[in-house]
Amino acid sequence: MSEADLITPVRNGEIRIHDEAGFEGMRKAGRLVAECLDMLVPEVRPGITTARLDDLIREFVYDHGAQSATIGYRGYRHASCISLNHVICHGIPGDRPLKDGDIANIDVTVIVDGWHGDHSRMYAAGTPKRKAERLMDVTYESLMAGIAAVKPGNRFGDIGAAISKVAAKNRLSVVEDFCGHGLGQLFHDEPNVVHSARAGTGPELKPGMFFTIEPMLNLGRKDAAILPDGWTAVTRDRQLSAQFEHSIGVTEDGAEIFTTSPKGWHTPHTVEF
């Protein structure tokens, strides 16, 4: 290991270009966080608390020799964000038991050998209402449309345009208060990846760029509000919200998804036990 490998990078306003060693690091981190979210699929059920789910995540991360990127981040004390129903993102785990029909986004970031794997999926406790199921289905569709727009020569605005097109077709709104982000050896790096944009705008996509795409779609208006805890973001109209997130790298001909589910459980709300 060289001295350069021991230096922690800092955010410098530039979009980093990574080499094959970076891809290997991200594959390991991405696989572990995907395995963690696979582990949760049979656990999300009516009666379990979000605090217990967070405990399972913490245990999984530490048992696999990794670190949680969120514990201690800006004073945050949990290994996950768990956002229920009308919570858009950054929901704090607590003692509330899940009820039949609840939907939840579970967002986990792990650090493996210095590389960050950031990933979230939607889960359903019991049987969700049809409108909630449809919201989750369309949100996942929008994520994959955004990823399909990733290829060298395209621009970051093409990602947001693809997501917005799917949302508009299904009469859903795209949250604009939060965005995806660069990552790698930093948890949050350049660029910001917006989910509502015009095609052909923004920086050019180049091989070696790493970032997250994590659209948040609402049944109602796009407007968000932050609760007094300083973390939890909710829909202002209390309508349902959903989010999916992948960590990806730009390749010579498209995108590599680092956080693909090893078990094929990309959409836990559709998996039955």
N, C-alpha and C positions, 0 to 999 in steps of 0.2 A: 504494500500500500504506500503510495507516495504522500508527500506532505500536502499536496493539493487535495487529495481524497479526504484529509482530516479537517479541512477548512469548511465550516458551515456556511453555505451561500446566504446572501442577503438579497432582499428584493431591491432591484436597481432600476426598475422602469422598463427593462428590456425583456422580450420574449425569448426564453432560452431554447437553444437547439441541443438536443441530447443525442448521444451516440448509442451503440448497441449495448454497452454496459448499462446505460440508463434504462433501456427497454427491458433488460433482464431484471434489473432491480424492481421496476414497476410491475413486471409480471408476477414476481414473488409476492409483493405487497398486495396487488390486486387479487390474486388467487386466495390469499389468506382472508381478506375481508369478505370475499364472496363466499368462502366456506363458512365464515361466521354467520352471514345472513341466511345461508342454507340451514344451519343449525337451528335458527329461530323459527323456521317455517312450522314445525309441529308444536312449538311452544306458544304461539300467539293464539289464544283461545279465551272465551269468556271466563272471567274469574281471576286471571293472572294479573298482577299489577305491573305497571311499566317499570317500577323500581326493581322488581324481580327480573324482568327482561334485561335491564341494564346490568344487574349482577351476573347474569349468564354471559353477557357480552364481555364484561371485564374478566371473568374467569377464563373464558375461551382465549382472549387475547394474551393474557399472561401465561396460560398453560402452553401456548405455542411460542413462547419466547419473544413475543413482540411487545410493542408499546402502544398505548392509546394516545392518539394525537390530541384528544379533546380534554382529557383530565389535566387540569392546570392551565388550560388555554384561556387566557384573560380571566382567570379566576373560576372557570367552569369546573365542576366537580364530578362529572359523569362520563362514562365511556361511550355514550350515544346521545343523540337527540331523538326523541320519540314524539311525533306530532299527530295528535288525534283529531279526526273529523274536521272541524273548521280551523284547526291550527295549520298554518302554511308551512312553517319550518321552525327549528330551534326549540321544539317543545322539551321541557325538562322532565325526566323520569320522576315518578312519585308514587304515592300509595293508592291511587285510584285504580280499582279493578276494571278490566275491560268488560264491556257489556256486549251482548249479542248484537251484531250489526255494526259495531264500531269499526272504523277503518283507521289505519295507522301507518305513517311513514316512519321507518327506522333507518337512521343515518349513522354510519359508523366509519371512522377513519383510523387505520392502524399504521404503525411505522415498523418496517422490517428492514434492518440493515441500513437505516437512514432514508429509506424511500417510503412515500406515503401512498396508501391505497384508500381511496375515498369512494363510498358507494352507498346508495340507499334504494330501498324498494318499498312498495305498498303491500300491507298485510290486511286481512280482514279477520275479525273475531266472530266466529259463527257465520251467519248468513247475512251479507250486506244487502241493503236495498238496491233495487235495480239502478237507480240514478247514481248511487255510489259506485257500483260495479262498472257502469259505463264510464264514469269519470276516470277511474283507474285505468281502464282499457285504453281510453283515448290519450291519457297522459303518457302511458308507455309507448303508444304509437307515435306520439310527438317526439319523444326522446329518440326513438330509432330513426325517425325522419331527419332529425337534426344530425345524428351520427352519419347517415347516408350522404349528407351534404359535405362531409369532411373529406377533402382530397386536395393534393397540392395544386395551387393555382386558384382555387376558390378563395372566398374571403369569409371572415368570421360572421359578417352579416348574413351570409347564406344559411348559416345554422339557425339563427333566429327567425329568418324568413320561412324556413321549412317548418319549424315548430309552430309559428303563428298561423301558417296555412292550415295545418291539421286542426288547431284549436278553433279557428274561425269556421271551418267547415262543419264542426260539431257544436257550434254556438257556445263555446267555452271561452273564458278570458285567461290571458297569460299574465302572471304576476311580473311586474317590472321593477319591484323594489329590491329584488335579490337576483343574483346571477351565478353562473359557473365561474371557474377560475383556473389559472395555471397552477400546476403542482408538480412535485417531483421530490427533491430533497427539501423543499419548502412546502408547508401546508397550504399557504395561499401565495401565489406568485402571479406575475403577468401572464396572460392578459385577463381582463374581465370578459366573460363569455355571456353576452346578453341573449335572452330567449325571445325577444320581440324586436325584429330589426328589418331593414330593407336589404334585399339581395344586392350583392355587389359592393357593399360598404364594409368598412373595417379593414384591419390588417390582413395581408395575404397569408393563407395557410401554407406551411412549409414542413417537409419531413423532419421529424425529431422534436416537434412541439408536443408537449404534454398538457392536458387540461381536463377539467370536468365539464360535462353537459348535464344539467339538472333542472329541467323545466318544472315549474309549479303552475298548475292549471286550476282554476276555480269554476264552480258551477254558476256563481253569481259574478259580481263585479271584481275587477282586478285589485282593488284597493286593500292595503294591509295596514294593520296597527300593531304597535309593540306594547305588550303588557308591562306593568310596573316592575316586573322582575328583570327587565332589561334584555331579555333573551327571546321570549316567546312571541312569535309573529302570528297574528290571527287575521282572518278575513273580516273586514269591517261590517259586512252584512250578515255575518255568521253562517254563510253558505259553506258547503263542503269544499275542501281543497285536497289536491293530490300531487305527489312528486315522485319521480324516479331519477336516479343519478348513476352515471358510469364515469369511470376514469379512462381516458383514451390517449393514444399516441398517434400522431400523423405519420403514415408510412409513405413509401414512394408512389403508391397507387390508391390510397384510401385511409382507413383508420383501423387501428388495432384496439379492441376493447380489452382492457386489462382486468376488468371486474366481472367477467362472464361467469354465471353460475355453473360450477362443476356438475351439478345434478340437473341442470336444465330448468331450475325453478326461478326463472327470470321474473315471473309475475306470481308471487306467493298467494295472492288473493284468488287465483284460479286453481291452486293445488288442494286436493282433498285428502283428508286423513280419516 
